[in-house]
Amino acid sequence: MVDRRAVLGLGAGLSLVPFAAGAQRGDPVATGKSGRWQGTREGNLSVFRGIRYGADMSRRRFQAPVAPKPVRDILQATEFGPSCPQRGGSDLTQREDCLFLNVWTPGTDARASRPVMVYFHGGAYSGGTVIEPLVFGQHLAGQDVVVVTVNHRLNALGYLYLDRLAKGFADSGNAGQLDLILALRWVRDNIAGFGGDPGRVMVFGQSGGGAKIATLMATPAARGLFHSAATMSGQQVTASGPLNATRRAEAFLARLKARPGDLIDMPVERLIEGLEAEDPILGGGVYMGPVLDMKWLTRHPFWPDAHPQGNAIPLILGNTKDETRAFIDPRGPAMQGLAWDNLAARLTPQLRLDAHPEWVVAEFRARYPAMSPADLFYAATTAGRSWRGQVIEAEERARAGAPAWVYRFDLQSPVDRLRGAAHTDDIPFVFGTLDASGSKSGTGRAARALSQAMMEAFVAHAARGDPNGAGLPRWPRHTLGERQTMMFDAKVRVENDPRGWERELFSRFQYIQPGS
């Protein structure tokens, strides 16, 4: 349960603690335009946790965020800030006052001018956090970069679109995106004091984090705040339309038996209960995501083409080989008793596009006669549901002549053989957190070598806007002719148009971004 009294008092407890409280001689102090922060020295790194980049928005709910008021004291940055309230996540410290970021850096000398890597977490737009060991930045920062991780408003607090239902809610549908923009402005204004180069800022994110980045690439207010990007199993071809977003808001309000104005002072735990409303379009829990509100977001990110604003930003796009094995448990009820005679029926709700399921099964069986029902199920759902957005984004970038590099993560989990190479499995390889809680990577020689290769590629992209260099084979830009794809596996290699048959099969069907 979220403690609203703690929400309102948090500003005095986390971000505004004077330097004298708990400080040790030799602890690092970083100075930026917005203030000074004292962190901790951990091995060869300086680590700053829980830096406030935005004011407490609990009294300005659904509004665009504002920067905190400057203070003269050196602010303590030694403890992680809270995560946004959400369904589940009971092991998290959750507060509505959640606009905090964290920095790992080799040193705070501004003359170092290191590349900066800013991470946005997954969890769609409704859940998730950067307060988990899988995305801690100590190993990545050890590659001589500055790593920043960001928490922001999620679900109803960040994306409930109320503007068409009542006055005073013009920012409501994209408030979570505006938080990320404010965090990037903080990076621009302050990161030099942490040893970073504000002119070389790379954003990267997995799943919902990648989708947030694709949306920022089409958001005018984000222009110029980052210089390269990487999306990992997360794309946003189209945003939510304002009419569909309004229908979702109405379902949310009906669940709470409330009017828009009632939400301003409603206890935050009640708002989270509203997420149990059934989505009027998709079914299941009500979807929240960025909205084509014609104020902050005025066209779709990748429809009818790649947004021109993002085309100058070098972009890595990646997916995993077996994405949907993470969503649909191989040992769960959806897969129990799966056989050829019920495969099409089981596939129907999971494809997320209007394709003839019996025809899809027949085509796959003819192409891959040795496939089991389970393998066909995961191959088809991954290609049709999880991979399709990346294909569209890569194609549109290629048509625009925009720099893009595509990868597929193939290394099978040695921890869970039924998992394959599933959604989220590339995260610990990019962060070097193979031994962290939640990792399915194992710590064997192949995993360590691949992690080092992926870290070096991402760091090179942050430094130069090109992932080539170090020990990788040459990674060509993605073109429509060859569809060059880096295969991250025990043997790293480039293949042209992997899964080309599956790409062509599903290109027959109109793609509709979930939530649009």
For each residue, the residues with C-beta under 8 A, 3 or more apart:
1: 269
2: 7 85 94 95 96 267 268 269 272
3: 6 7 95
4: 7 8 58 96 267 268 269
5: 8 9
6: 3 9 10 95
7: 2 3 4 10 56 58 95 96 97 268
8: 4 5 56 58 59 97
9: 5 6 12 13
10: 6 7 13 14 56 82 95 97
11: 14 15 16 52 55 56 68 97
12: 9 16
13: 9 10 17
14: 10 11 17 50 52 79 81 82 100
15: 11 50 51 52 68 75 77 81 100
16: 11 12 52 71 73 75
17: 13 14 21 22 75 76
18: 21 73 74 75 76
19: 23 29 38 73 74 75 76
20: 23
21: 17 18 76
22: 17 76 78
23: 19 20 27 38 76
24: 27 40
25:
26: 41
27: 23 24 38 39 40 41
28: 38 39 40 41 46 48 107 108
29: 19 36 37 38 39 74 108
30: 36 37 39 46 48 103 105 108 190 193 194
31: 35 36 108 193
32: 35 36 37 189 190 191 192 193 194
33: 189 190
34: 67 68 70 186 189 190
35: 31 32 70 71 75 190
36: 29 30 31 32 73 74 75
37: 29 30 32 48 51 74 75 76 77
38: 19 23 27 28 29 74 75 76 77 78
39: 27 28 29 30 46 47 48 49 77 78 103
40: 24 27 28 46 47 49 78
41: 26 27 28 45 46 47
42: 45 46 47 138
43: 138
44: 106 142
45: 41 42 104 105 106 138 141 142
46: 28 30 39 40 41 42 104 105 106 107 108 194
47: 39 40 41 42 102 103 104 105 138
48: 28 30 37 39 51 77 78 102 103 104 105 194
49: 39 40 77 78 79 80 81 102
50: 14 15 77 78 79 80 81 100 102
51: 15 37 48 75 77 81 100 101 102 103 186
52: 11 14 15 16 55 68 75 81 99 100
53: 67 68 99 100 101 150 182 183 186
54: 57 65 66 67 68 99 179 182 183
55: 11 52 60 65 66 67 68 69 99
56: 7 8 10 11 59 96 97 99
57: 54 60 61 63 65 96 97 99 153 157 175
58: 4 7 8 61 96 97 268
59: 8 56
60: 55 57 63 66
61: 57 58 96 157 263 264
62: 157 160 162 169 171 172 175 263 264
63: 57 60 171 172 175
64: 171 175 178
65: 54 55 57 99 153 175 178 179 182
66: 54 55 60 182
67: 34 53 54 55 182 185 186
68: 11 15 34 52 53 54 55
69: 55
70: 34 35
71: 16 35 75
72:
73: 16 18 19 36
74: 18 19 29 36 37 38
75: 15 16 17 18 19 35 36 37 38 51 52 71
76: 17 18 19 21 22 23 37 38 79
77: 15 37 38 39 48 49 50 51 103
78: 22 38 39 40 48 49 50
79: 14 49 50 76
80: 49 50 93 100 102 131
81: 14 15 49 50 51 52 98 99 100 151
82: 10 14 92 93 94 95 97 98 100 151
83: 86 89 92 93 94 95 98 129 130 131 151
84: 94 96 98 129 151 152 153 154 155 157 158
85: 2 94 95 96 98 154 155 157 268 269 271 272
86: 83 89 92 94 123 126 127 128 154 155 272
87: 126 127 155 272 275 276 285
88: 127
89: 83 86 92 94 127 129
90:
91:
92: 82 83 86 89 129 131
93: 80 82 83 131
94: 2 82 83 84 85 86 89 98
95: 2 3 6 7 10 82 83 85 98
96: 2 4 7 56 57 58 61 84 85 157 268
97: 7 8 10 11 56 57 58 82
98: 81 82 83 84 85 94 95 151 152 153
99: 52 53 54 55 56 57 65 81 151 152 153 179 182 183
100: 14 15 50 51 52 53 80 81 82 151
101: 51 53 148 149 150 151 183 186
102: 47 48 49 50 51 80 130 137 148 149
103: 30 39 47 48 51 77 137 146 147 148 191 194
104: 45 46 47 48 136 137 138 140 141 146 147
105: 30 45 46 47 48 108 114 141 146 147 194 195 196
106: 44 45 46 112 114 141 142 144 146 195
107: 28 46 112 195
108: 28 29 30 31 46 105 193 194 195
109: 112 195
110: 113 192 193 195
111:
112: 106 107 109 195 196
113: 110 192 195 196 197 200
114: 105 106 144 145 146 195 196 197
115: 145 146 196 197 200 202 459 462 463
116: 145 146 147 148 187 191 196 197 198 200 201 202 462
117: 137 140 145 146 147 148 202 204 458 459 462
118: 148 149 150 183 184 187 201 202 203 204 226
119: 130 135 137 147 148 149 150 203 204 205 209
120: 150 152 180 203 204 205 208 209 210 212 213
121: 128 129 130 135 149 150 151 205 206 208 209
122: 128 205 206 207 208 209 210 233 234 424
123: 86 126 127 128 129 154 207 208
124: 127 128 207 208 211 287 288 289
125: 154 155 158 159 176 208 211 212 288 289 290
126: 86 87 123 154 155 159 275 285 287 288
127: 86 87 88 89 123 124 154 155
128: 86 121 122 123 124 154 208 209
129: 83 84 89 92 121 123 132 151
130: 83 102 119 121 135 149 150 151
131: 80 83 92 93 151
132: 129 135 136 436 437 438
133: 136 433 436 437 438
134: 427 428 431 433 436 437 438 439
135: 119 121 130 132 149 427 431 433
136: 104 132 133 149 431 433 436
137: 102 103 104 117 119 140 141 147 148 149 431
138: 42 43 45 47 104 141 142
139: 142 143 431 432 433 455
140: 104 117 137 143 145 147 430 431 432 455 458 459
141: 45 104 105 106 137 138 144 145 146 147
142: 44 45 106 138 139 432
143: 139 140 455 456 459
144: 106 114 141 459
145: 114 115 116 117 140 141 459 462 463
146: 103 104 105 106 114 115 116 117 141 191 194 195 196
147: 103 104 105 116 117 119 137 140 141
148: 101 102 103 116 117 118 119 137 183 187 191
149: 101 102 118 119 121 130 135 136 137
150: 53 101 118 119 120 121 130 179 180 183
151: 81 82 83 84 98 99 100 101 121 129 130 131
152: 84 98 99 120 158 176 179 180 183
153: 57 65 84 98 99 157 158 175 176 179
154: 84 85 86 123 125 126 127 128 157 158 159 176 288
155: 84 85 86 87 125 126 127 158 159 160 272 275 288
156: 159 160 252 263 271 272 274 275 288
157: 57 61 62 84 85 96 153 154 160 175 176 268 271
158: 84 125 152 153 154 155 175 176 177 179 288
159: 125 126 154 155 156 172 173 174 175 176 288 289 290 291
160: 62 155 156 157 172 173 248 249 252 263 288
161: 164 169 172 173 240 242 245 246 248 249 291 293
162: 62 165 166 169 172 173 249 260 263
163: 166 169 170 172 173 242 293
164: 161 242 243 246
165: 162 169 246 249 250 253 260
166: 162 163 169 259 260 261
167:
168:
169: 62 161 162 163 165 166 172 260
170: 163 293 295
171: 62 63 64 174 175 178 295 296
172: 62 63 159 160 161 162 163 169 175
173: 159 160 161 162 163 240 242 245 290 291 293
174: 159 171 177 178 219 290 291 293 295 296 297
175: 57 62 63 64 65 153 157 158 159 171 172 178 179
176: 125 152 153 154 157 158 159 179 180 212 290
177: 158 174 180 181 212 215 216 219 290 296 297
178: 64 65 171 174 175 181 182 221 296
179: 54 65 99 150 152 153 158 175 176 182 183
180: 120 150 152 176 177 183 184 212 216 222
181: 177 178 184 185 216 219 221 222 225
182: 53 54 65 66 67 99 178 179 185 186
183: 53 54 99 101 118 148 150 152 179 180 186 187
184: 118 180 181 187 188 201 203 222 225 226
185: 67 181 182 188 189 225
186: 34 51 53 67 101 182 183 189 190
187: 116 118 148 183 184 190 191 196 198 201 225
188: 184 185 191 198 201 225
189: 32 33 34 185 186 198
190: 30 32 33 34 35 186 187 193 194
191: 32 103 116 146 148 187 188 194 196 197 198 201
192: 32 110 113 195 196 197 198
193: 30 31 32 108 110 190
194: 30 32 46 48 103 105 108 146 190 191
195: 105 106 107 108 109 110 112 113 114 146 192
196: 105 112 113 114 115 116 146 187 191 192 200 201
197: 113 114 115 116 191 192 200 201
198: 116 187 188 189 191 192 201
199: 227
200: 113 115 116 196 197 227 228 462 463
201: 116 118 184 187 188 191 196 197 198 225 226 227 228 462
202: 115 116 117 118 226 227 228 229 230 458 461 462
203: 118 119 120 184 213 216 226 228 229 230
204: 117 118 119 120 209 210 213 229 230 231 232 316 430 458
205: 119 120 121 122 208 209 210 211 212 213 230 231 232 234
206: 121 122 209 210 232 233 234 424 426 427
207: 122 123 124 210 211 232 233 234 423 424
208: 120 121 122 123 124 125 128 205 211 212 234
209: 119 120 121 122 128 204 205 206 212 213 231 232 234
210: 120 122 204 205 206 207 213 214 230 231 232 233 234 235 236
211: 124 125 205 207 208 214 215 231 234 235 236 289
212: 120 125 176 177 180 205 208 209 215 216 234 236 290
213: 120 203 204 205 209 210 216 217 229 230 231 234
214: 210 211 217 218 231 234 235 236 237 301 302 310 393
215: 177 211 212 218 219 236 239 290 297 301
216: 177 180 181 203 212 213 219 222 225 226
217: 213 214 222 229 301 307 309 310 313 315
218: 214 215 297 299 300 301 302 307 309 310
219: 174 177 181 215 216 222 223 296 297 309
220: 223 296 298 309
221: 178 181 296
222: 180 181 184 216 217 219 225 226
223: 219 220 309
224:
225: 181 184 185 187 188 201 216 222
226: 118 184 201 202 203 216 222 229 313
227: 199 200 201 202 313 314 465
228: 200 201 202 203 313 314 315 461 462 465
229: 202 203 204 213 217 226 313 314 315 316
230: 202 203 204 205 210 213 315 316 317 318 458 461
231: 204 205 209 210 211 213 214 234 235 315 316 317 318 390 393
232: 204 205 206 207 209 210 318 319 426 427 430
233: 122 206 207 210 318 319 320 323 386 390 423 424 426
234: 122 205 206 207 208 209 210 211 212 213 214 231
235: 210 211 214 231 302 317 389 390 392 393
236: 210 211 212 214 215 239 289 290 301 302 389 513
237: 214 300 301 302 303 389 392 393 511 513 516
238: 292 300 301 302 303 512 513 516
239: 215 236 289 290 291 292 297 300 301 513 516
240: 161 173 244 245 248 287 289 290 291 292 515 516
241: 244 245 291 292 516
242: 161 163 164 173 245 246 291 292 293 294
243: 164 246 247
244: 240 241 247 248 281 515 516
245: 161 173 240 241 242 248 249 291
246: 161 164 165 242 243 249 250
247: 243 244 250 251 280 281
248: 160 161 240 244 245 251 252 277 279 280 281 286 287 288
249: 160 161 162 165 245 246 252 253 260
250: 165 246 247 253 254 280
251: 247 248 254 255 277 278 279 280 286
252: 156 160 248 249 255 256 274 275 277 286
253: 165 249 250 256 257 258 259 260 263 274
254: 250 251 257 277
255: 251 252 273 274 276 277 286
256: 252 253 262 263 266 270 271 273 274
257: 253 254
258: 253 262 263 266 274
259: 166 253 262
260: 162 165 166 169 249 253 263
261: 166 264
262: 256 258 259 265 266
263: 61 62 156 160 162 253 256 258 260 266 271
264: 61 62 261
265: 262
266: 256 258 262 263 270 271
267: 2 4 270 271
268: 2 4 7 58 85 96 157 271 272
269: 1 2 4 85 272 273
270: 256 266 267 273 274
271: 85 156 157 256 263 266 267 268 274 275
272: 2 85 86 87 155 156 268 269 275
273: 255 256 269 270 276
274: 156 252 253 255 256 258 270 271 277 286
275: 87 126 155 156 252 271 272 285 286 288
276: 87 255 273 285 286
277: 248 251 252 254 255 274 285 286
278: 251 283 284 285 286
279: 248 251 282 283 284 285 286 287
280: 247 248 250 251 286
281: 244 247 248 287
282: 279 287 514 515
283: 278 279
284: 278 279
285: 87 126 275 276 277 278 279
286: 248 251 252 255 274 275 276 277 278 279 280
287: 124 126 240 248 279 281 282 514 515
288: 124 125 126 154 155 156 158 159 160 248 275
289: 124 125 159 211 236 239 240 515
290: 125 159 173 174 176 177 212 215 236 239 240 297
291: 159 161 173 174 239 240 241 242 245 297
292: 238 239 240 241 242 297 298 299 300
293: 161 163 170 173 174 242 296 297
294: 242 297 298
295: 170 171 174 298
296: 171 174 177 178 219 220 221 293
297: 174 177 215 218 219 239 290 291 292 293 294
298: 220 292 294 295
299: 218 292 307
300: 218 237 238 239 292 303 304 307
301: 214 215 217 218 236 237 238 239 306 307 310
302: 214 218 235 236 237 238 305 306 307 392 393 396
303: 237 238 300
304: 300
305: 302 396 399 400
306: 301 302 310 311 393 396 397 399 400 402
307: 217 218 299 300 301 302 310 311
308: 311 400
309: 217 218 219 220 223
310: 214 217 218 301 306 307 313 315 402
311: 306 307 308 397 400 401 402
312: 402
313: 217 226 227 228 229 310 402
314: 227 228 229 403 404 405 461 465 466
315: 217 228 229 230 231 310 397 402 403 404 405
316: 204 229 230 231 404 405 406 407 457 458 461 467
317: 230 231 235 390 393 394 397 404 405 406 407 478
318: 230 231 232 233 390 406 407 408 409 426 488
319: 232 233 323 386 387 390 407 408 409
320: 233 323 408 409 410 421 422 423 424 425 426
321: 382 408 409 410 420 421
322: 325 378 382 419 420 421 422
323: 233 319 320 326 327 381 382 385 386 387 422 423
324: 327 328 350 378 381 382 385 386 422 423
325: 322 328 330 378 418 419 420 422 423
326: 323 419 422 423 424 425
327: 323 324 423
328: 324 325 332 334 335 350 377 378 381
329: 332 334 335
330: 325 335 374 418 419
331: 335 418
332: 328 329 335 336
333: 336
334: 328 329 346 350
335: 328 329 330 331 332 338 346 374 377
336: 332 333
337: 342
338: 335 342 343 346 373 374 377
339: 342 343 373
340: 343 361 373
341:
342: 337 338 339 345 346
343: 338 339 340 346 347 361 373 376 377
344: 347 348 357 358 360 361
345: 342 348 357
346: 334 335 338 342 343 350 377
347: 343 344 350 351 357 360 361 377 380 381
348: 344 345 351 357
349:
350: 324 328 334 346 347 377 381 385
351: 347 348 355 357 360 380 381 384 385
352: 384 385 514
353: 384 385 388 506 509 510 511 512
354: 509 510
355: 351 359 360 384 506 508 509
356: 359 360
357: 344 345 347 348 351 360 361
358: 344 361 362
359: 355 356 362 363
360: 344 347 351 355 356 357 363 364 380 384 505
361: 340 343 344 347 357 358 364 365 376 380
362: 358 359 365 366
363: 359 360 366 367 505
364: 360 361 367 368 371 376 379 380
365: 361 362 368 369 371 376
366: 362 363 369
367: 363 364 501
368: 364 365 371 375 376 379
369: 365 366
370:
371: 364 365 368 375 376 379
372: 375 376
373: 338 339 340 343 376 377
374: 330 335 338 377 378
375: 368 371 372 378 379
376: 343 361 364 365 368 371 372 373 379 380
377: 328 335 338 343 346 347 350 373 374 380 381
378: 322 324 325 328 374 375 381 382 420
379: 364 368 371 375 376 382 383 502
380: 347 351 360 361 364 376 377 383 384 502
381: 323 324 328 347 350 351 377 378 384 385 386
382: 321 322 323 324 378 379 385 386 387
383: 379 380 386 387 388 499 502 503 505 506
384: 351 352 353 355 360 380 381 387 388 506 509
385: 323 324 350 351 352 353 381 382 388
386: 233 319 323 324 381 382 383 389 423
387: 319 323 382 383 384 390 391 499 502 503
388: 353 383 384 385 391 392 506 511
389: 235 236 237 386 392 393 511 513
390: 231 233 235 317 318 319 387 393 394 406
391: 387 388 394 395 503 507
392: 235 237 302 388 389 395 396 511
393: 214 231 235 237 302 306 317 389 390 396 397 404
394: 317 390 391 397 398 404 406 478 483
395: 391 392 398 399 480
396: 302 305 306 392 393 399 400
397: 306 311 315 317 393 394 400 402 403 404 478
398: 394 395 401 402 404 478 479 480
399: 305 306 395 396 480
400: 305 306 308 311 396 397
401: 311 398
402: 306 310 311 312 313 315 397 398
403: 314 315 397 465 466 477
404: 314 315 316 317 393 394 397 398 477 478
405: 314 315 316 317 461 467 475 476 477 478 486
406: 316 317 318 390 394 478 483 484 485 486
407: 316 317 318 319 485 486 487 488
408: 318 319 320 321 485 486 487 488 498
409: 318 319 320 321 421 425 426 429 488 489
410: 320 321 421 487 488 489
411: 421 425 429 441 446 447 450 488 489 490
412: 417 419 420 421
413: 416 417 419 420 421 422 425 440 441 442
414: 417 441 442 444 447
415: 419 439 440 441 442
416: 413 419 440
417: 412 413 414
418: 325 330 331
419: 322 325 326 330 412 413 415 416 422 425 440
420: 321 322 325 378 412 413
421: 320 321 322 409 410 411 412 413 425
422: 320 322 323 324 325 326 413 419 425 440
423: 207 233 320 323 324 325 326 327 386
424: 122 206 207 233 320 326 427
425: 320 326 409 411 413 419 421 422 428 429 440 441
426: 206 232 233 318 320 409 429 430 454 488
427: 134 135 206 232 424 430 431 433 439
428: 134 425 431 432 433 434 436 439 441 451
429: 409 411 425 426 432 434 441 447 450 451 454 455 488
430: 140 204 232 426 427 451 454 455 458
431: 134 135 136 137 139 140 427 428 436 455
432: 139 140 142 428 429 451 452 455
433: 133 134 135 136 139 427 428 436 439
434: 428 429 439 441 442 443 447 448 451
435: 439 443
436: 132 133 134 136 428 431 433 439
437: 132 133 134
438: 132 133 134
439: 134 415 427 428 433 434 435 436
440: 413 415 416 419 422 425
441: 411 413 414 415 425 428 429 434 447 451
442: 413 414 415 434 447
443: 434 435 447 448
444: 414 447 448
445: 448 449
446: 411 449 450 490
447: 411 414 429 434 441 442 443 444 450 451
448: 434 443 444 445 451 452
449: 445 446 452 453
450: 411 429 446 447 453 454 488 489 490 492
451: 428 429 430 432 434 441 447 448 454 455
452: 432 448 449 455 456 471
453: 449 450 456 457 470 471 472 488 492
454: 426 429 430 450 451 457 458 488
455: 139 140 143 429 430 431 432 451 452 458 459
456: 143 452 453 459 460 469 470 471 472
457: 316 453 454 460 461 467 468 469 470 472 475 486
458: 117 140 202 204 230 316 430 454 455 461 462 467
459: 115 117 140 143 144 145 455 456 462 463
460: 456 457 463 464 466 467 468 469 470
461: 202 228 230 314 316 405 457 458 464 465 466 467
462: 115 116 117 145 200 201 202 228 458 459
463: 115 145 200 459 460
464: 460 461 469
465: 227 228 314 403 461
466: 314 403 460 461 469
467: 316 405 457 458 460 461 472 475
468: 457 460 472 474 475
469: 456 457 460 464 466 472
470: 453 456 457 460
471: 452 453 456
472: 453 456 457 467 468 469 475 486 492
473: 486 492 493 494
474: 468 494
475: 405 457 467 468 472 484 486 494
476: 405 479 482 484 494
477: 403 404 405 484
478: 317 394 397 398 404 405 406 483 484 485
479: 398 476 482 483 484
480: 395 398 399 483
481:
482: 476 479 496 497
483: 394 406 478 479 480 496 497 500
484: 406 475 476 477 478 479 494 495 496
485: 406 407 408 478 494 495 496 497 498
486: 405 406 407 408 457 472 473 475 492 493 494
487: 407 408 410 492 493 494 495 498
488: 318 407 408 409 410 411 426 429 450 453 454 492
489: 409 410 411 450 492 493
490: 411 446 450
491:
492: 450 453 472 473 486 487 488 489
493: 473 486 487 489
494: 473 474 475 476 484 485 486 487
495: 484 485 487 498
496: 482 483 484 485
497: 482 483 485 500 503
498: 408 485 487 495
499: 383 387 502 503
500: 483 497 503 504
501: 367 504 505
502: 379 380 383 387 499 505 506
503: 383 387 391 497 499 500 506 507
504: 500 501 507 508
505: 360 363 383 501 502 508
506: 353 355 383 384 388 502 503 509
507: 391 503 504
508: 355 504 505
509: 353 354 355 384 506
510: 353 354
511: 237 353 388 389 392
512: 238 353 516
513: 236 237 238 239 389 516
514: 282 287 352
515: 240 244 282 287 289
516: 237 238 239 240 241 244 512 513
